Amino acid sequence: MNNIDADVVVPHMFCYPGYTSFRSLFDLLDIPYLGTAAEIQGVLEDKWMARGIAIQDGCRMAKAQLLKENDAS
């Protein structure tokens, strides 16, 4: 049980830790928050991974290529 008197948290951190670490902390402290769970946000932040999951679930998508920072154009 936590000592925080909050009905719900509305996270406004639009960064990877805000989407994942802090939401996980709210889960550990049993504090409800708006939005999706940290595990889901972690996947959604990685668009290539989310794309792969969608394809595995049967979504049809155009061919794509993952470009990394040091790839030659």
N, C-alpha and C positions, 0 to 999 in steps of 0.2 A: 504494500500500500504506500502511496506517495503522500507527501504533505502539501501538494500543490492543489489549491482550490480553483480548478479550471473545469469548465463544462466541455470545452473543445478548443483545440489549437488550430489556427489557420496559418499554415506555413507560407511565408512570403520569400523564402530563400530560393532563388532560381539558379542554383548551381548544383553540381553533383553532390557535395556533402548535404546540402539542404534537402535534396530529393531522396537521399539514401540514409546517411548517418543520423541526421536529426530525426527523421521519421522512425528509424529503428530505436532511437533513444526514447521517443514518445511511447513506442510499443513496450519497451522494457519498464517504463514508469507507469504503464497502464493509463496513459493519457490519450483520449480519443483525438483524432485530427481529421481534417477534411482532406480529401484526395485519396489517391491510390497508395497501396502499401509500398514500403521501401524496396522490396524484391521486384515488384512490377516496375517501379520507376527506374531501377537500375538497368533493367532490360530495355526500357523505352529510351533511355539516354544513349544506348548503343544502337544506332539505327541499323547497322549491318546485322547485328544479332537479332533484333526485332524482325527484320526482313526475313531472316532464315527461319525463325519460328513461324511466321505467317505462311511461308512457302510450305513448311512441313505440315501445317494444318490445312493445306489445300488451296490457299490463295494463289491465283495466277498473277505473275508479275513479269514485267519486261526484263530481259537480260541486263545485268549490271556488273560493274567492276568496282572493287574497293580500291580507292586511291589513297596512298599514305603520303605523309609530308615530304619525304625524300624521293618519291617516285619521279622519274623523268616524264615530262609531258610529251 
